[in-house]
Amino acid sequence: MSSMTFGQKLFRPTPPEKGSFPLDHEGVCKASMLKYMRCLNKENNSNSACREEAKDYLDCRMKHNLMAQEEWSKLGFQQEKPTAAVEENKQ
């Protein structure tokens, strides 16, 4: 018996928007991943409370070519604003 029936469309998977990325088989970013996961567990899965840990984890992945280099703004992080002391020195 065939799995095709009349009028049924074929399933065509679509790739992820950013493409695939290699897994961290050697565990080079495991420490930062665990730090992020512990934070999520402590904060009842509130990722907004763990943004710094998420940024550290993504930074580790980018530094070790486990994901493409991206601007932080494209990953949902704003550029760090200069402090008032830095702004005063510019004037």
Buried (B, 14 or more C-beta within 10 A) or exposed (E): EEEEEEEEEEEEEEEEEEEEEEEBEEEBBEEBBEBBEEBBEEEEEEEEEBEEBBBBBBBBBBEEEBBEEEEBEEBEBEEEEEEEEEEEEEE
